Amino acid sequence: MASYLFGMSSMRLWLFALVSTLGRVPGTWVLSTQGAHAAAGHYHYVLLVAAIVTMAALPLYYYRSRMIACILSPSRPSVWAAKSNLVVR
């Protein structure tokens, strides 16, 4: 939030708020779910949620370099164009 307020970002306020909110929702949900189940003594649900989050996070961590390169590349060809030998400009 400080980077937006200090003018270090050219992102519009509504987009910043939307992205920030969407980025926080999964972690907030996971921690709330685990906390509620831990408080109720349902530790098997805590382990289940932790296992699901770990299974989702490991592939993302493993392929992070490829995903970042794909996002940051200025001209990334379409998968469909590469398969059909079309030139993408």
C-alpha positions as CSV (number, residue, x, y, z in Angstrom):
1,M,0.0,0.0,0.0
2,A,2.8,2.4,0.8
3,S,4.3,2.0,-2.7
4,Y,1.0,3.1,-4.2
5,L,0.6,6.0,-1.8
6,F,4.1,7.3,-2.4
7,G,3.7,7.3,-6.2
8,M,6.0,4.4,-7.0
9,S,3.4,2.7,-9.1
10,S,1.5,3.8,-12.2
11,M,-1.3,1.4,-11.4
12,R,-4.8,2.8,-11.0
13,L,-6.3,2.8,-7.5
14,W,-9.2,0.5,-8.3
15,L,-6.9,-2.0,-10.0
16,F,-4.5,-1.9,-7.1
17,A,-7.3,-2.5,-4.6
18,L,-8.7,-5.4,-6.7
19,V,-5.4,-7.2,-7.2
20,S,-4.5,-6.7,-3.5
21,T,-7.8,-8.1,-2.3
22,L,-7.8,-11.1,-4.7
23,G,-4.2,-11.8,-3.6
24,R,-5.1,-11.9,0.0
25,V,-8.3,-13.9,-0.1
26,P,-6.7,-17.5,-0.5
27,G,-4.3,-17.1,2.4
28,T,-7.0,-15.5,4.6
29,W,-9.4,-18.3,3.8
30,V,-6.7,-21.0,4.5
31,L,-5.6,-19.5,7.8
32,S,-9.2,-18.9,8.9
33,T,-10.2,-22.5,8.1
34,Q,-7.2,-24.0,9.9
35,G,-7.7,-21.8,12.9
36,A,-11.4,-22.7,13.2
37,H,-10.7,-26.4,12.9
38,A,-7.7,-26.2,15.3
39,A,-9.8,-24.4,17.9
40,A,-12.6,-27.0,17.6
41,G,-10.0,-29.8,18.0
42,H,-10.4,-31.2,14.5
43,Y,-6.7,-31.6,13.9
44,H,-7.2,-34.0,11.0
45,Y,-8.9,-31.2,9.0
46,V,-5.9,-28.9,9.8
47,L,-3.6,-31.5,8.3
48,L,-5.9,-32.0,5.3
49,V,-6.0,-28.3,4.5
50,A,-2.2,-28.1,5.0
51,A,-1.8,-31.1,2.6
52,I,-4.0,-29.5,-0.1
53,V,-2.2,-26.2,0.1
54,T,1.1,-27.9,-0.1
55,M,0.0,-30.0,-3.1
56,A,-1.1,-26.8,-4.9
57,A,2.0,-24.8,-3.9
58,L,4.7,-27.3,-4.9
59,P,4.1,-27.3,-8.7
60,L,3.8,-23.5,-8.6
61,Y,7.1,-23.3,-6.8
62,Y,8.8,-25.8,-9.1
63,Y,7.7,-24.0,-12.3
64,R,8.0,-20.5,-11.0
65,S,10.9,-19.6,-13.3
66,R,8.9,-20.7,-16.4
67,M,5.8,-18.8,-15.3
68,I,7.7,-15.6,-14.6
69,A,9.5,-15.8,-17.9
70,C,6.3,-16.4,-19.7
71,I,4.6,-13.4,-18.0
72,L,7.6,-11.1,-18.5
73,S,8.4,-12.0,-22.1
74,P,7.5,-9.1,-24.4
75,S,6.3,-11.2,-27.3
76,R,5.2,-14.7,-26.3
77,P,3.9,-16.8,-29.1
78,S,0.6,-18.6,-28.6
79,V,0.6,-22.3,-27.9
80,W,-1.8,-22.8,-30.7
81,A,0.3,-20.8,-33.2
82,A,3.4,-22.8,-32.3
83,K,1.5,-26.1,-32.9
84,S,0.1,-25.0,-36.3
85,N,3.4,-23.4,-37.5
86,L,1.9,-20.0,-37.9
87,V,4.0,-16.9,-37.6
88,V,3.1,-14.7,-34.6
89,R,4.2,-11.1,-34.7
